Amino acid sequence: MALDMDKLNGFIGQFVGDLGAAVAAGMVVIGERLGLYKALVAGPLSSAELAAKTSTDERYVREWLASQAAGGYVTYDEKTNKFSLSEEQAFTLANEDSPAYLPGAFQLALGSLAAVPRIADSFRTGAGMGWHEHDDGVFHGCEKFFRPGYAANLATTWIPALHDVKGKLEAGGRVADVGCGKGASTILMAKAFPKSQFFGFDYHDKSIEGARESAKRQGVADRVIFEVAKAKEFPGKDYDFVSVFDCLHDMGDPVGAAKHVLNSLAKDGTWMIVEPFANDGLKDNLNPVGRVYYSFSTLLCTPCSRSQEVGLCLGAQAGETRIREVVTTAGFSRFRRATETPFNIVYESRP
Ligand SMILES: C[S@@+](CC[C@H](N)C(=O)[O-])C[C@H]1O[C@@H](n2cnc3c(N)ncnc32)[C@H](O)[C@@H]1O
């Protein structure tokens, strides 16, 4: 066997980068939880100054800063021995309203990884694991990770890309957001379309509690009602608009859910399906975005679907052809890709 040393070194180099990224997930979560990134915006700061500003221990902070500087998440000035954030680092790590706020993704990753021992067993047994059975970091991280993308696109691009929806919501429509998790998408829509009435449904009671609190905190509780309900059972009829964000593929019976959506819609209503960006063929998803989604799918989405009735397990990289099949099998007559971003595809389905 003749090893190609260049290829070997290249692969080991990739491994070192990946290992650093894996442990960096914990570093980013610590930085966010303790407000270290936000405090650094006012930098440059020494480790002692950052520790004093955040009421933390200098020795731990110094080690954390070194890890961050080595990974390019914080900028180090050798002359002053101080640390700061570049504009880009601050935009992505310290500004929760930025469309590219990153710490939520690491919180989601860390929370998901807590399930590794159980999921490894599931590889042998085929057992599922419900969304509700995961570490809390999964629910908080999911909201934090997805919200910035929704804030940047939902009201300004995704809804306007649909036929005849924006006008209806501006005038005052009835909307169901199914599988709404902690309600980030529902609340953003309620803010953008104050004359409409919103109902957020999810089977996970803790997420619904969190969503209710957020709605109160953000002053939209008058027009948003959150209730625990499964996608095949949510109440209400004649909705003008039903949305599902990053959750159709998590459901055990997405065809059953789609049938229920069809029955709940008004005749001229619209169902918007937001799914992770994916191509139909595996080889076309073998890229960094596909890697992220396939990994989350192994830990979260596939086990969630497997834990429910039917257990279709579409996976987070289902692709347009599979989603079209689900929607048309359920009886929708119109289906199209309305728009997309590098991370999401937005489909429009109509009765
Ligand atoms: C990846 S999270 C997305 C949450 C939210 N839509 C968002 O974008 O932030 C998937 C959500 O689907 C919910 N879910 C999974 N299966 C469901 C079902 N059969 N009925 C209702 N909700 C379901 C989970 O509880 C979880 O909140």
The ligand as a Gaussian input file, in Angstrom:
#p B3LYP/6-31G(d) Opt

LIG

0 1
 C      -36.406000      22.085000      13.537000
 S      -37.698000      22.526000      14.587000
 C      -38.335000      23.987000      13.769000
 C      -39.142000      24.855000      14.695000
 C      -39.681000      26.150000      14.082000
 N      -40.578000      25.908000      12.977000
 C      -38.542000      27.039000      13.630000
 O      -38.356000      27.170000      12.422000
 O      -37.845000      27.621000      14.491000
 C      -38.928000      21.298000      14.256000
 C      -40.215000      21.479000      15.028000
 O      -41.188000      20.561000      14.533000
 C      -41.969000      20.140000      15.638000
 N      -42.656000      18.902000      15.256000
 C      -42.120000      17.712000      14.915000
 N      -43.075000      16.838000      14.603000
 C      -44.267000      17.467000      14.752000
 C      -45.615000      17.076000      14.562000
 N      -45.945000      15.858000      14.138000
 N      -46.580000      17.986000      14.803000
 C      -46.264000      19.234000      15.231000
 N      -45.002000      19.660000      15.425000
 C      -44.003000      18.787000      15.171000
 C      -40.947000      19.987000      16.756000
 O      -41.543000      19.954000      18.025000
 C      -40.068000      21.215000      16.505000
 O      -40.526000      22.321000      17.236000

